[in-house]
């Protein structure tokens, strides 16, 4: 009972104590709460400070991307960390586009950012990624292939960003080239410019072929490109061993022109001879002073090799057209030999006659039988119509020229008639008619009439010229007879004295006109060769254009002289013109060249066009190849590379 009462009293005392305690503590709690309410606000959360604290080694990067992109930077950092921020720094708005629209591509690019070089590549190619928004396939291909580059290859691409398409096409080959030639910036720039001409659309084969040529022949191949453009590089690829065998014995530009012009025959020689043999022939051409004529005809080297000294003489006398006539007009071995002999002996005169009458069966017959001796009489007779035209073109005639015109007009001499005469009566008969000296007995009365009778007595048919001179002589005989009938002997004496003077003057006038006509006909022979060479199988419009080009080359000094001036022309050509100029020979060498039309992209529903500025040429291409920013050339090469890859699966 006592214990129970004591417990109740204790509980009551505790209750009173608790109540007193609550009353005394109330004001203190209120005051503390008041003090809390009146204290300063707690500091707000600072995302930038948080990022800076999280990435102390990349503070500049964090400040840059957060200051420019804010919430986008925070979102990318939450999912992709520091690499995401680096990708955002490199690509800018394009990274945000990929992050929101193509997160898979964003993730693949993020994984490539394993070093500073990768970020540099993406930074340089930022504009291109922006232009490829509408091309999901192309973008995925580029991202995948950049990811497969080694650190060393990425360093090359970061230093020469325009070379990235070349690196993606042949990573090892291009990297080796850059490493090998990095010590000479000029050589490296020219090498990269050269490789930029090679189309990547067919794949890596053509690029690798060009790289092998640079590997095998080094600066020789590069110098060939410098002096003869893409044709020079193609020649180095085709005939590198020949050029190596030549060494310094022949200037490179001359060697390239000789090989370029005579390529078909050089190909024949190389099928059965060593490159050193071909190089020996070229050295001989240079030693003989025949570089110009041999470099002016595709058969010039063949002429020297197959006909030796006589072929060389023919080229010296008649120029490069001699080879065109010999191998273009005469397939028969005997006729070809006679043609070479004629050209070696009579030069331009033979060139004109051989070209004009090559298809005439009678001419071929007498050429086969009598050789070079048939050329002069045919040339002199063939000039008669031209001599008449030349005399007619003169504004004032002397009395001897007037008489010469009359005689030539009556005689009707022509090369065709002389050919028939040689065939029917032999070369001796023509030699008799073609005596250039005026002999004493020719001044005798009735000489030409008696000569005409002798011709008939021997069974020959008189020529129209003999008949004309006989009539001319008969006129003096009639004058003599009239003078005698009039009992004026002094008239006969005067007639006989004047006969020599008149006859000699007429012959001299006719021969002078004939020589001028032969020279004119010889010059026209070159034009005829050009017309014949380009007209076959062409319509009239194409023929006239080709002929105009051919004659422009001839007027500029011939093929060799034009090609020698190519180094002067190359800097003045556009990139597209240089590629078009070398397209044919590069195709023979197995190298496809790029086309340089404008590039068209679709961005935000609008067409964006990128083109090489008008007038920019080889120097521009070299600068583009080595500059730090990516230009139109880099875009063009990347488009070609993607075209070759679209059929391959992307993983």
Secondary structure, DSSP 8 states (H G I E B T S, - for coil): -HHHHHHHHHHHHHHHHHHHHHHHHHHHHHHHHHHHHTS-------HHHHHHHH-GGGHHHHHHHHHHHTHHHHHHHHHHHHHHHHHHHHHTHHHHHHHHH-HHHHHHHHHH-SSHHHHHHHHHTHHHHHHTTT-HHHHHHHHHHHHHS-HHHHHHHHHSGGGHHHHHHSHHHHHHHHHHHTT-HHHHHHHHHHHHHB--TT-SHHHHHHHHHHHHHHHHHHHHHHHHHHHHHHHHHHHHHHHHHHTTSS-HHHHHHHHHHTHHHHHHHHHHS-HHHHHHHHHHHHHTT-HHHHTT-TTHHHHHHHHHHHHHHHHHHH-THHHHHHHHH--SHHHHHHHHHHHHHHTHHHHHHHHHHTT-HHHHHHHHHHTTHHHHHHHHHHTHHHHHHHHHH-SS--HHHHHHHHHHHHH---HHHHHHHHHHH-HHHHHHHT--S--GGGGSTTHHHHHHHHHHHTT----HHHHHHHHHHHHHHHHHHHHHHTT-HHHHHHHHHHHHHHHHHHHHHHHHHHHHHHHHHHHHHHHHHHHHHHHTT--HHHHHHHHHHHHHHHHTT-HHHHHHTHHHHHTTSBHHHHHHHHHHHHHHTT--B-----EEEEETTEEEEE---TT-BHHHHHHHHHSSS--HHHHHHHHHHHHHHTTS---
